[in-house]
């Protein structure tokens, strides 16, 4: 559907909705419109300063000066209310419209249309140009002058129907369509003998449709609702097709490496940089009951299934939650919440047939045949997403004069079905004090402490013993030591998840007069992990912020600010920076 047709349908919809309202004798109409030139001048890289704005100098048919406009109109009668909004930057890639209609609160509908650009990064691959002959690492950008961007178009229609004779009942329907068109930078990498990275434009034609239907009832004491949701994503250009370089030995540059790769130049064109395509269906049920004006209980159940069109695999999510709230004397409030999540990702067999070497000392032999300890390349994929999460939260809030105290305890248990990590258990304690003793001053201090057992760990991730590869046979291109043997010999477990966290958040504001004020904040965070098998690590962060503002008159404001941050990390390991 082109944008001219969309605008025509929008105009027709406006006329259909406005007709019965304007025909009424008691109609009141108000509106305003603004039209003028829009000038944009941006020098240098625009990806961040104008990431979601039109700021071009002619590359896409845009000019510095553009006619821009904004309009707003309301039409009101005793039983009807119509609101229209429109904004246009002078460029079809950035515009927005909104229509809202309320017919005696029996039928409500809202339609919105938004279109805006998103500038994307363009990696020139300069950092890949490195070589240690005969091995070479390099990149080829096949479109060095391409300006990557995606145009987003969002259309949302939301309607609600209520029955006057049963005002406790309502029906809702929402349709949303998200379109992405433009180009993004696609990549693929060749292996052996060169780490050859290639980038080229990937034209994007993505459409996602969302459909939501809800029926809900609420009589003041009891309420319940059911929602069904369906989403489908389609790709007009799901993948690029490229032919890989020939796989040759990185040291000898000879054709003896085919049993170490699954595909190369001999396989012809293959899909690369594939974009996601699939669907999702979810069912949501909610209910609540008010015992009185001080106590209530609520619960929810969500069941959803998401699948991929490419793999045919499904992921099933089950979510259960409950909440209890009660208020004691002196406005003391107690809340209890519990959640349980069950994630199941399909188990699948990944069949990776091996190729024999075409030449060399291993000619006619696959990699597993040459190195039996390696095993088979095909395997059963068990997903680390499979898990059961249990969350419990308890909090107590009570006011005292112009002060408020909050105490909270939270517990989380993460039980991963197919990962060797034992169940992760987290305990979090929070104490908060908020105060506004005077209208000119307000502030808060919050302390949080979290303690974790068995945080997520990457087993055997680092520190392999000193192993020296030597040729198995003098003059052979293959050493007796293989990478998989080095990986299996690694000793240290690593984790970026802490076992202990302490956080202090202090903030306040002082406003001695209506036109002058001071805002300040201080945040401290200390985290560490002392449960690893090889070493400990710790991190501390201090951040101070202060802002002084003064408004001498309505359209003039002066602001002065100060920011200070200190970050300290102590660890045995550093992140290596590889050129390629």
Secondary structure, 3 states (H helix, E strand, C coil): CCHHHHHHHHHHHHHHHHHHHHCCCCCEEEEEEEEEEEECCCCCCCCCCCCCCCCCCCCCCCCCEEEEEEEEEEEECCCEEEEEEEEECCCCCCEEEEEEEEECCCEEEEEEEEEEEEECCCCCCHHHCEEECCEEEEEEECCCCCCCEEEEEEEEEEEEEEECCEEEEEEEEEEEEEEEEEEEEEEEEECCCEEEEEEEEEEEEEEEEEEEEEEEEECCCEEEEEEEEEEEEEECCCCEEEECCCCCCCCCCCCCCHHHCCCCHHHCEEEECCCCCEEEEEEEEEEEEECCCCEEEEEEEEEEEEEECCCCCEEEEEEEEEEEEEECHHHCEEEEEEEEEEEEECCEEECCCCCCECCCCCECCCHHHHCHHHCCCCEEECCCCCEEEEEEEEEEEEEECCEEEEEEEEEEEEEECCCCCCCEEEEEEEEEEEEEEECCEEEEEEEEEEEEECCCCEEEEECCCCCCCCECCCCCCCECCCHHHHHHCCCEEECCCCCEEEEEEEEEEEEEECCEEEEEEEEEEEEEECCCCCCCEEEEEEEEEEEEEEEEECCEEEEEEEEEEEEEEEECCCCCCCCC
